């Protein structure tokens, strides 16, 4: 699945009480070699908006070569932290 498909199909997981503007998102994916991997990316637009979805997709897509994967090999996306400002997110350690 792609990131957009996961979010549009209500499969976005969350470990926070409330999703705010800035979020840290864990992305589980499979490499071209079949290895399960995880990375964490930060987005500065609310993840449930079009801009937030596009930002996360573009970030991941820009790293697919480095991660040895494709943008449609996503297993899950989980919001692990969310805050009103980037500084708050950083204070949380993300």
Helices and strands as residue ranges (DSSP letters): H 3-8, E 13-14, E 22-30, E 36-43, H 50-67, E 74-83, H 86-91
